[in-house]
Each structure stands twice: as structure tokens, then as C-alpha cells.
């Protein structure tokens, strides 16, 4: 009887120690998130264009608290959060206008960039308004730019980030495919045009991922998160052509930010 009581008492002590250590580990993890200095850079996919409820002081940058950087900051309460992403930004805009808050104290940086350099808006305008052959030719032109010019421009941005924040964890997020092929759309672009645009997105993502890896950054691919939620899926997390607010066309909705981008970013932090 005494031996069994001793064994039970020992087991209780061991269980208590394990629970205490687990609790300490959880507290440490929460504390590490709270101690982060976070800066969110990039273009409209980071500012949140398409998600609505834009912050009036952000003007044409169209930043919103529905964008994944603001959602992550609200959930994790970092010690500081600077949100400089801006709709329409190209790589040169990031280096010229967005890097002010990035310093040696910065622990975490997120960025989407490259789509505007590659002519995203012009590609989509061409495909919506012109012929199938012209659309596909414009996509191929954009892919050539991605192969020849974009890598150097990405290098400039990534090097600038690293030079200012040598120890920061940098997460580079990609872009979704826009269309579900064989989906529910019965009008608009042809299937060949949709396939070409999806291929252009894949080509852009591959180039961004390669440059990010070469700089030691983490690439977060959002294509799997958006699979089943593309335009023509019947449950889209992306705007199609929005004639009431044309700039929101082909951008994530609020759900695309919260259910597509946010989980992917969170898992990469």
C-alpha cells in the first residue's frame, strides 16, 4: 500500500512538472509573438485592396484592417506594427517609400511585390477588352519580363530589406491563380485565356519564390489556400471584373484575406 501511494505521488509530481513546462512553453511562445516588431510592405495584395473598409488616412494606398497584416497584428499583438503596403506599388516604390520603419530592431517583415512590375493590370485589361490571341500574347510578354527583368528588381528590394534588418524573418507571399478551369463561368474570357492567365501567375510565383529563397527569405505559396475559391468556382475569394469599383477587380475579397492569405502567413511566421 505504501509503495503504491509513493508511486502515485511520484506520478503526480511528474505530471505536474510536465504541465508546468508545457504551460511555460505556451507562455513563452505567446510572449515571443508579443515581442515582435513587425513591418508589412508590398502592393495591393498586402494593403488589402478588394477587402473594403479602407483606412481614410491611407488615401490611394487603400490599406484596410481587413488585410492579412492587420489581421495578424490584431490577433498576435506584436510590440510594434508598421503598415506601409500600398496599392499599385512596384518594387521601386517599396524601396523609395515603404522601408522607413524597417530597422535593425525589426523582427518580422511581410511583402507581396512583383505583380505590378510584370504589368498585372495591363494584362487583365488587355484580356478583358481584346481578342483571345492578343490576351495570350500579352501574357507571354509579361512572362518574358518576369524572366529577364523582374529578378533584378526583386533582388534590389530584398537586399534593401536585409541591409536594414539583418536579423528579421522575412515572409514573401505569392499570388493566387485567378480562375477555376472548367468552372461555373458561362461568359467573359475564354478557357484558353483563363488558362494562360493562370500560367502567368504560376510563372510569376516561381520567379518570386526563387529570388526569395536565394536571399534566405521564406516564400509562402497561397495557391493551395485559394484552390476551390478562384473566380468561376462558385465560392470565389477573388473579385472578378467589378464595374462599380474597377480597381478592386482581380483582388482578394475580405474572405480571401482572412481565409486565404492570413492562414498562409501565420503558418510561415
QUISUL-V6339 format. One record per backbone hydrogen bond with DSSP energy under -1.0 kcal/mol. CO is the residue of the C=O (numbers start at 1). NH is the residue of the N-H. If there is no record, write none. Layout:
<<CO & NH> <CO & NH>>
This chain:
<<1 & 5> <2 & 6> <3 & 7> <4 & 8> <5 & 9> <6 & 10> <7 & 11> <8 & 12> <9 & 13> <10 & 14> <11 & 15> <12 & 16> <13 & 17> <14 & 18> <15 & 19> <16 & 20> <17 & 21> <18 & 22> <19 & 23> <20 & 24> <21 & 25> <22 & 26> <23 & 27> <24 & 28> <25 & 29> <26 & 30> <27 & 31> <28 & 32> <29 & 33> <30 & 34> <31 & 35> <33 & 36> <36 & 79> <36 & 80> <37 & 107> <37 & 108> <38 & 82> <39 & 110> <40 & 84> <40 & 85> <42 & 86> <43 & 46> <43 & 47> <44 & 48> <44 & 49> <47 & 64> <48 & 51> <55 & 58> <56 & 59> <58 & 61> <59 & 62> <61 & 87> <63 & 55> <64 & 67> <67 & 71> <68 & 72> <69 & 73> <70 & 74> <71 & 75> <72 & 76> <73 & 77> <80 & 38> <82 & 40> <86 & 89> <90 & 94> <91 & 95> <92 & 96> <93 & 97> <94 & 98> <99 & 102> <103 & 106> <107 & 169> <108 & 39> <109 & 171> <110 & 41> <111 & 173> <112 & 43> <114 & 118> <115 & 120> <116 & 119> <119 & 123> <120 & 124> <121 & 125> <122 & 126> <123 & 127> <124 & 128> <125 & 129> <126 & 130> <131 & 135> <132 & 136> <133 & 137> <134 & 138> <135 & 139> <136 & 140> <137 & 141> <138 & 142> <139 & 143> <140 & 144> <141 & 145> <142 & 146> <143 & 147> <144 & 148> <145 & 149> <145 & 150> <149 & 153> <150 & 154> <151 & 155> <152 & 156> <153 & 157> <154 & 158> <155 & 159> <156 & 160> <157 & 161> <158 & 162> <159 & 163> <160 & 164> <161 & 165> <165 & 168> <169 & 109> <170 & 218> <171 & 111> <172 & 220> <178 & 231> <180 & 183> <190 & 194> <191 & 195> <192 & 196> <193 & 197> <194 & 198> <195 & 199> <196 & 200> <197 & 201> <198 & 202> <199 & 203> <200 & 204> <201 & 205> <202 & 206> <203 & 207> <204 & 208> <205 & 209> <206 & 210> <207 & 211> <208 & 212> <209 & 213> <210 & 214> <211 & 215> <212 & 217> <213 & 216> <218 & 172> <220 & 174> <222 & 226> <223 & 227> <226 & 229> <229 & 237> <230 & 233> <231 & 180> <232 & 184> <237 & 253> <239 & 250> <245 & 248> <246 & 249> <248 & 251> <251 & 239> <253 & 257> <254 & 258> <255 & 259> <256 & 261> <257 & 262> <261 & 265> <262 & 266> <263 & 267> <265 & 269>>
